[in-house]
Amino acid sequence: MNKTWSVAWREFRHTVLTKAFFFGVIVAPMVFLAVLIAISVFLKPEARPLVGDVGVVSPGNALQAPLQQALKETSNSPKIKIDALTPSDASAMLMEGAMASPPNTALPEKIDLTVRSVKPEDVDAVKDGIREGTWTALVIAEASALDLNNDPADDRKANRVKVYVSPDSPPSHTELLEDAARTALIEARVIQEGMDPTIVQRLTATPWADTVRLIEGGDEKTEIGDLRRFLPMAFMIIIWLTTFISGNYLLTSTIEEKSNRVMEVLLSAVSPMQLMTGKIIGYAMVTAVMVAMFSSLAIAFLIMASVLDLITPMQIILLCIYLVMAYLMVAAIMAGIGSAVSDMRDAQTLLGPVSFAVMIPLFLSPVVAEEPNGIVAIVTSYIPPLTPFIMVLRLVATEPVPAIEIWLSLAWGFLCALGLIWLASRIFRVGVLMQGKPPNPIQMMKWISYR
Amino acid sequence: MSDLAVTIQNVDKNYGNVRAVQNLDLNVPRGALVGFLGPNGAGKSTTIRMIMSIIYPDAGTIAVLGANALQSKDQIGYLPEERGLYRKMKIAQFLRYIARLKGLSRKDADHKIAWWLERLELPDVLGRRCEELSKGQQQKLQFITAVVHDPELIILDEPFSGLDPVNAALLGTIIKELNENGRTIIFSTHVLHQAEELCDRVFLINHGIKLLDDPMDVVHDRYNPRVLSMELIAPRDIEVPMIHGVRNMTRKGTTHEFHLDQDAKIQPIMNWLTSNLEIRSLELRRPTLNDIFVELVKGTESP
């Protein structure tokens, strides 16, 4: 065991305690996250003031007043300051889906626009004025824009308004003007029909719907739709990423030892099984470091959003168990492939089908999240190496997985993991001493049966 | 405790259709210094790997130090033919890692590493990376990994390859010292004169079949001198049929070599030469290990 531990410690030490790992796996994601936060908090784009005259051409001058009103409302709308958000504010925003559609651009600090009616014959002069900077924008609504008929094809043509802006108008200005013009056109139509736009707006405001799931034991739980869908995927990706990064380290380390010809030196001191086991344990520790880092970020996010109760302690324990299962399966595959080839180029050939197989959970995640106990989810839960990834998706999804299925998948999954490790060890003990052309699957099968 | 360090009995090893080792028997006495000879592809490395339990025989048994090699691994030092280092690793870390794998404590490892570096004339390299060493220095480093744990049995696969004559001589001296200190040493080599100088026993295989397994003196006795080397004072043509018992002759300047028939009587031939020719020197030359190697290997090659 001492020798196995020595191998494990070397693999861990020479992976984790390196600048490449520190910067690539720990610092880089942290810096990336910090930069994202910093950009959103400190580097909000500074939009230029939006001031001046906006011309409007519309039938019966119906758009002038609504447009002026819409622009006024925009300038009076409260601005969200992310740095001033409390966790409960953030949680509330999540609940309301506000985070799902954040504004793409910043609002101009100052909006002071005067809407002026323009005659159709003066349109060219106003356009010239926009180019020269004496006018800010021109909004033109055709006569048919206010007079919609029931033909959808015609609707598509008529249901539009044109906004002319200067060559250097930033996206924040054009988006704001487009929104205001659209709102104004709707209001003009409402007024044309003799109704009060304020009342109509209030009546047609999209209501929020809270989904309350009735869970076992008589409790109720209000769901957060987007987050609920996002969570299984997030945990699956953490497990997927960390196991594959570690598996890749294991693969490259084995290939490096083969290509450096140090393998036989090692095998003079340890058995192939001890060497492979040491490597698997070493990179398991690497996985643990990465999982700890990524999970702490995920849990910090859940705490910040006051939605930590979305996952239970039992789910966390099961996630850890499935992580071990996933790692053992991936590590066995990588150890087998790494021992069979002499360089990374050859490894890519063998990794092709494996990569495709392990991408399947990513493709299946929408189906499994939608129907965690559906036939696709159940069947793929028992196909190694998909088992742990699919089970993680199912565990954190809405519908509880029957306990019997959890036990069955654990038993079957670990049995398959041990089977894969056995197969890998049979290939490993022959493959690590082979050089040159990589074996085909038939040759690898023969290696398994060698004495 | 058995007197034998290695016992190989009826061992077969095949790679697919290739018979790497066939029905091999070999006994290496404890304390022996054995040269393991054979042409390329003869099955030497396969046999050594089986002795090390890196691979396993298809049939037959192998005992190393009274057990199998897995159980005796810490008592065996092995320098493989395929040498390698972790190129980016510091030399101290590399040697310490291998020493720890061989069962040494950290303190013992550091002490022995320092001693061996000094002995192999590799001072002040501990802080350097393996890739910074020359090929010869790397070779010495790898030798240290084979002996750092003071093993009872040392197996060296081509230990002299890549070494300049000075370092080859240094390594030869160390191998001899280790043997004199009671270590059993098996080494394979193509440098036959070094094997001849160092070994007290030789073992020769070709196509996985044993051709020779004897102490060095027995080998020399068995392969009687069959070559007379003669240097004339002045150049002169000699016809082979003139001398009874000479199979053929080669000439280089004033030096002639007479290859004798198996049943030829040597003394009459020497008498004839000394009485009929003006001779500067005449020597009944012992066959070198190289001669024996070539003769035996050629005898097993298909025409």
Interface residues (C-beta under 8 A of the other chain):
Chain A: N2 K3 S6 V7 R10 H14 E256 E257 N260 R261 V262 M263 E264 V265 L266 L267 S268 A269 V270 S271 P272 R429 V430 L433 Q435 K446 R451
Chain B: G16 R49 M52 S53 I54 I55 Y56 P57 D58 L70 K73 D74 I76 G77 Y78 P80 E81 E82 R83 G84 L85 Y86 R87 M89 Y97 I98 R100 L101 K102 G103 Q142 T145 A146
